[in-house]
Amino acid sequence: MANATYEVQANDAATEASVAKVDMKFEIVVIPVSDVDRAKEFYAKLGWRLDADYDNGKDFRVIQFTPPGSGCSVIFGRNVTGAAPGSAQGLYLIVSDIDATRKDLLRHGIEVSEVFHGAGDVYAGPDEPYLFGRVRVNGPDPEHRSYRSFASFRDPDGNGWLFQELTTRLPGRIDATATTFASANDLAAAFRRAESAHGEHEKRTGQRDANWADWYAAYMVAEQSGKELPQ
């Protein structure tokens, strides 16, 4: 009996280990729209990549767009979802520079809210909900903390999108041995932050750092993976 119990436990452990190693890549979000062509024009105006526009000419059409630097795409169309148009809310777009992102959309004629942050530990209020509650305070987070500054916009049907500024991830969110950057813009922004931090590092040490490239690399990996930043 003891051997049988051990074999069952061993098999369960092996199964769990096997499941844990299976990649599950979240790649599609379905958004409900009432006018497919209008929605297509709007998302193209955002500068998103058009991946597909399939129409069987009768009762089915599906369009797929992918935001720049994103591993996840959105699809919409005719007979794609039974959800009510405009009912998709709280769709998050992660950006490294929220002011630059907002200005870019305004240049493309997209109406975007002012940058806002939350009211400390106050989560109940009159505003539209977002990750940190229902109170939107004008301006970016005073301490410029990662995850804390937002801006919002809607598509023509009222589906709600939020930009969230994120420069340093919380520990455990990214594999430090597999650090990647989704776009050249993200990489350039990370270089600029590393350059600024390295300047402060040299001020503290009072000397020029000949190994600045190694320092930059360590800083950028630590920043993205949520580990302690080099000083």
ABEGO torsion letter per residue (X at the ends): XAAAAAAAAAAAAAAAAAAAABBBBBABBBBBBABAAAAAAAAAAAGBBBABBBBAGBABBBBBBBBBGBABBBBBEBGABABBBGABBGBBBBBABAAAAAAAAAAAGBBBBBBBBBBEABABBABBBBAAEABBBBEBBAAGBBGABBBBBBBAAGBBBBBBBBABBBBGABBAAABBBABAAAAAAAAAAAAAAAAAAAAAAGBBBAAAAAAAAAAAAAAAAGBBBBX
